[in-house]
């Protein structure tokens, strides 16, 4: 299929997908850099530029490719939403990592537990006069907000926060004031980033190994997606019971992971591999196969799926 035909087909498919999106739904499209920018423009025309959410870089390989001008180690995920502002409020955070937890410490032995410091000054674009003042640290040093910035609190509020031991001036008591943010007060995870490392979401090589274990043969798919990648996507964009649509089912990875995660799903595909791979894979999932993200999802099997074959289409 040539570029023009491919792009035309994708646009028509996206128009259909848009009609099926829930108000807080999103669309995730895997693409390489040969078609990324053409697809971005096409998606803008279908969903609107205001509904573009992000371009995620997926590190799909960790080995070096020496036969090309550049070793292509990544692909992209284009993310659009039916209504970007609504989806941004709806989407899920990522679990707090050990690295993030490690940023919380307790150098002053605060009884409230570990904390990290954040800036006590902000941009002054919407500041009030009460946010500009000289602040004396416990050690006696006078601090002013940096140029173009103001204190986050008024002076009276800042003094109250200092009295509550919510402001940190460094170990010597003379450092620039910073606000203490406590781990115990944190109720959410972390905002998803746009760089997804192979160590966290897997590689194409990992995906091929998953398929070989399932089918006991070399896969006919050149760039399958690892289950960990799909798990990350569905964790951010869906909740248990949500409906997931994969308009290009391929080897069935999306459906398999959705099943393990307690999502409902619909997959669309054509060709003999629907039976030999997709149906076979989902039967294995129902039976409790332990590959991919099964342990991560505490998957033990169960559920079921329906498989429909469209043999003919009548025109009217």
Helices and strands as residue ranges (DSSP letters): H 3-20, E 26-31, H 36-47, G 49-51, E 52-59, E 74-81, H 84-90, H 98-101, E 115-119, E 121-123, G 129-131, E 135-136, E 142-143, E 149-151, H 155-163, E 167-168, E 178-182, G 183-185, E 195-196, H 198-201, H 204-215, H 227-237, E 243-246, H 253-260, E 264-267, H 273-273, I 274-279, H 280-287
